[in-house]
Each structure stands twice: as C-alpha cells, then as structure tokens.
Amino acid sequence: MSNISEGFESQTQPQFIRYLGIAKASAGEVRSQLYVCKDLDCLTQDQFTKAFAIAEKASRQIARFISYLESHPQSKRLKEDAAEYEV
C-alpha cells in the first residue's frame, strides 16, 4: 500500500507504474514469507490459504492496473486535491 501511495504522488505515469511494479513484487514477497510461516508452523493451513489468496489477488489486481495504465498513456497526471489538516 505504501508503494502505491508513493507512486500516486510521483510526477509521471511511468514513475507510478514503476512503484506499482514494486508493490507487485512486495505481494510476491508476502507469499514467500507465508510459506516460511507455514513451514515453521506459525500458521494453520486455513490461515495460510486465506492469506495467500489475498496476496495473490492483490498481485493480480496490481498487474491488471499496470496493464491498463500502459495501454492508456496520459500526457498529464491527475492529482487529488490537497488535504487540509487542523492541528
């Protein structure tokens, strides 16, 4: 999530796509760490299966988003309006 947020704030669409790629790689890392947790008996099979499915789904969604952005290049990036905070 942090990589996606950081990429969204980047100046160009190619930078955003790069950060999305990093986020996708992180989802792969999570899946790898889930195997380690399962092998060390830190997770039940049911917990592993559910968490792995979530990480896999996130990876697929990010990949589809990257494909969409690559097939719809934009000359300008949209930014969200600045947030106002009261301290």
PyRosetta script that sets phi, psi and omega in degrees:
from pyrosetta import init, pose_from_sequence

init()
pose = pose_from_sequence("MSNISEGFESQTQPQFIRYLGIAKASAGEVRSQLYVCKDLDCLTQDQFTKAFAIAEKASRQIARFISYLESHPQSKRLKEDAAEYEV")
pose.set_psi(1, -38.8)
pose.set_omega(1, -179.4)
pose.set_phi(2, -64.5)
pose.set_psi(2, -41.5)
pose.set_omega(2, 178.3)
pose.set_phi(3, -63.4)
pose.set_psi(3, -38.9)
pose.set_omega(3, 179.1)
pose.set_phi(4, -66.0)
pose.set_psi(4, -42.6)
pose.set_omega(4, 178.1)
pose.set_phi(5, -63.1)
pose.set_psi(5, -45.5)
pose.set_omega(5, 179.9)
pose.set_phi(6, -62.5)
pose.set_psi(6, -41.9)
pose.set_omega(6, 178.8)
pose.set_phi(7, -65.5)
pose.set_psi(7, -37.4)
pose.set_omega(7, 179.0)
pose.set_phi(8, -60.8)
pose.set_psi(8, -35.7)
pose.set_omega(8, -179.4)
pose.set_phi(9, -80.9)
pose.set_psi(9, -5.3)
pose.set_omega(9, -179.0)
pose.set_phi(10, -67.8)
pose.set_psi(10, 168.1)
pose.set_omega(10, -173.0)
pose.set_phi(11, -83.3)
pose.set_psi(11, -22.5)
pose.set_omega(11, -174.6)
pose.set_phi(12, -133.9)
pose.set_psi(12, 159.4)
pose.set_omega(12, 176.9)
pose.set_phi(13, -64.5)
pose.set_psi(13, -41.0)
pose.set_omega(13, 176.7)
pose.set_phi(14, -59.1)
pose.set_psi(14, -36.7)
pose.set_omega(14, 176.2)
pose.set_phi(15, -65.7)
pose.set_psi(15, -41.5)
pose.set_omega(15, 178.7)
pose.set_phi(16, -60.3)
pose.set_psi(16, -44.7)
pose.set_omega(16, 179.3)
pose.set_phi(17, -61.7)
pose.set_psi(17, -39.2)
pose.set_omega(17, 178.1)
pose.set_phi(18, -60.3)
pose.set_psi(18, -46.3)
pose.set_omega(18, 179.5)
pose.set_phi(19, -66.1)
pose.set_psi(19, -34.4)
pose.set_omega(19, 175.1)
pose.set_phi(20, -63.2)
pose.set_psi(20, -38.1)
pose.set_omega(20, 176.0)
pose.set_phi(21, -62.4)
pose.set_psi(21, -38.7)
pose.set_omega(21, 176.7)
pose.set_phi(22, -65.3)
pose.set_psi(22, -40.9)
pose.set_omega(22, 178.1)
pose.set_phi(23, -63.2)
pose.set_psi(23, -39.8)
pose.set_omega(23, 178.0)
pose.set_phi(24, -64.1)
pose.set_psi(24, -41.0)
pose.set_omega(24, 177.2)
pose.set_phi(25, -63.2)
pose.set_psi(25, -37.3)
pose.set_omega(25, 177.7)
pose.set_phi(26, -64.3)
pose.set_psi(26, -35.6)
pose.set_omega(26, 176.2)
pose.set_phi(27, -64.3)
pose.set_psi(27, -36.9)
pose.set_omega(27, 175.4)
pose.set_phi(28, -65.6)
pose.set_psi(28, -38.5)
pose.set_omega(28, 177.6)
pose.set_phi(29, -64.1)
pose.set_psi(29, -39.9)
pose.set_omega(29, 177.2)
pose.set_phi(30, -60.4)
pose.set_psi(30, -43.9)
pose.set_omega(30, 179.0)
pose.set_phi(31, -61.0)
pose.set_psi(31, -40.4)
pose.set_omega(31, 178.2)
pose.set_phi(32, -63.2)
pose.set_psi(32, -44.2)
pose.set_omega(32, -179.9)
pose.set_phi(33, -67.2)
pose.set_psi(33, -29.3)
pose.set_omega(33, 175.9)
pose.set_phi(34, -63.9)
pose.set_psi(34, -38.4)
pose.set_omega(34, 176.1)
pose.set_phi(35, -62.3)
pose.set_psi(35, -41.1)
pose.set_omega(35, 178.3)
pose.set_phi(36, -61.8)
pose.set_psi(36, -46.1)
pose.set_omega(36, 179.0)
pose.set_phi(37, -60.3)
pose.set_psi(37, -41.3)
pose.set_omega(37, 179.3)
pose.set_phi(38, -65.7)
pose.set_psi(38, -43.7)
pose.set_omega(38, 179.8)
pose.set_phi(39, -63.5)
pose.set_psi(39, -29.8)
pose.set_omega(39, 178.7)
pose.set_phi(40, -89.4)
pose.set_psi(40, 6.8)
pose.set_omega(40, -179.1)
pose.set_phi(41, 59.7)
pose.set_psi(41, 34.2)
pose.set_omega(41, 175.4)
pose.set_phi(42, -87.8)
pose.set_psi(42, -15.3)
pose.set_omega(42, 179.8)
pose.set_phi(43, -129.9)
pose.set_psi(43, 146.5)
pose.set_omega(43, 170.6)
pose.set_phi(44, -77.1)
pose.set_psi(44, 165.8)
pose.set_omega(44, 177.4)
pose.set_phi(45, -60.4)
pose.set_psi(45, -39.0)
pose.set_omega(45, 179.8)
pose.set_phi(46, -65.0)
pose.set_psi(46, -43.4)
pose.set_omega(46, 177.8)
pose.set_phi(47, -62.5)
pose.set_psi(47, -43.6)
pose.set_omega(47, 178.8)
pose.set_phi(48, -60.4)
pose.set_psi(48, -48.6)
pose.set_omega(48, -177.4)
pose.set_phi(49, -59.8)
pose.set_psi(49, -45.1)
pose.set_omega(49, -179.3)
pose.set_phi(50, -66.1)
pose.set_psi(50, -47.3)
pose.set_omega(50, -179.1)
pose.set_phi(51, -65.4)
pose.set_psi(51, -40.8)
pose.set_omega(51, 179.5)
pose.set_phi(52, -62.7)
pose.set_psi(52, -41.5)
pose.set_omega(52, 179.7)
pose.set_phi(53, -63.5)
pose.set_psi(53, -38.5)
pose.set_omega(53, 178.6)
pose.set_phi(54, -65.9)
pose.set_psi(54, -45.8)
pose.set_omega(54, 180.0)
pose.set_phi(55, -64.2)
pose.set_psi(55, -38.6)
pose.set_omega(55, 179.1)
pose.set_phi(56, -66.5)
pose.set_psi(56, -41.7)
pose.set_omega(56, 179.0)
pose.set_phi(57, -64.1)
pose.set_psi(57, -42.9)
pose.set_omega(57, 178.6)
pose.set_phi(58, -59.8)
pose.set_psi(58, -42.9)
pose.set_omega(58, 179.7)
pose.set_phi(59, -61.7)
pose.set_psi(59, -44.5)
pose.set_omega(59, 178.9)
pose.set_phi(60, -63.7)
pose.set_psi(60, -41.5)
pose.set_omega(60, -179.6)
pose.set_phi(61, -64.6)
pose.set_psi(61, -42.2)
pose.set_omega(61, 178.4)
pose.set_phi(62, -63.9)
pose.set_psi(62, -42.4)
pose.set_omega(62, 179.4)
pose.set_phi(63, -60.9)
pose.set_psi(63, -41.6)
pose.set_omega(63, 178.4)
pose.set_phi(64, -66.6)
pose.set_psi(64, -37.2)
pose.set_omega(64, 178.8)
pose.set_phi(65, -66.2)
pose.set_psi(65, -42.6)
pose.set_omega(65, 176.7)
pose.set_phi(66, -59.3)
pose.set_psi(66, -47.1)
pose.set_omega(66, 179.8)
pose.set_phi(67, -59.4)
pose.set_psi(67, -41.9)
pose.set_omega(67, 178.6)
pose.set_phi(68, -61.5)
pose.set_psi(68, -48.9)
pose.set_omega(68, -178.3)
pose.set_phi(69, -63.1)
pose.set_psi(69, -38.3)
pose.set_omega(69, 179.3)
pose.set_phi(70, -67.5)
pose.set_psi(70, -30.8)
pose.set_omega(70, -179.1)
pose.set_phi(71, -89.2)
pose.set_psi(71, -7.1)
pose.set_omega(71, 178.2)
pose.set_phi(72, -129.9)
pose.set_psi(72, 66.0)
pose.set_omega(72, -179.5)
pose.set_phi(73, -63.6)
pose.set_psi(73, 141.6)
pose.set_omega(73, 179.6)
pose.set_phi(74, -121.9)
pose.set_psi(74, 142.1)
pose.set_omega(74, 178.5)
pose.set_phi(75, -77.1)
pose.set_psi(75, -28.3)
pose.set_omega(75, 179.6)
pose.set_phi(76, -125.0)
pose.set_psi(76, 146.5)
pose.set_omega(76, 178.2)
pose.set_phi(77, -97.5)
pose.set_psi(77, 142.8)
pose.set_omega(77, 173.5)
pose.set_phi(78, -87.1)
pose.set_psi(78, 138.6)
pose.set_omega(78, 176.3)
pose.set_phi(79, -117.7)
pose.set_psi(79, 148.0)
pose.set_omega(79, 175.2)
pose.set_phi(80, -76.7)
pose.set_psi(80, 156.6)
pose.set_omega(80, 179.5)
pose.set_phi(81, -63.5)
pose.set_psi(81, 149.7)
pose.set_omega(81, 179.5)
pose.set_phi(82, -64.5)
pose.set_psi(82, 139.6)
pose.set_omega(82, 178.1)
pose.set_phi(83, -84.7)
pose.set_psi(83, 145.4)
pose.set_omega(83, 176.9)
pose.set_phi(84, -108.1)
pose.set_psi(84, 132.1)
pose.set_omega(84, -178.8)
pose.set_phi(85, -121.7)
pose.set_psi(85, 139.7)
pose.set_omega(85, 174.6)
pose.set_phi(86, -105.5)
pose.set_psi(86, 132.8)
pose.set_omega(86, -179.1)
pose.set_phi(87, -114.2)
pose.dump_pdb("model.pdb")
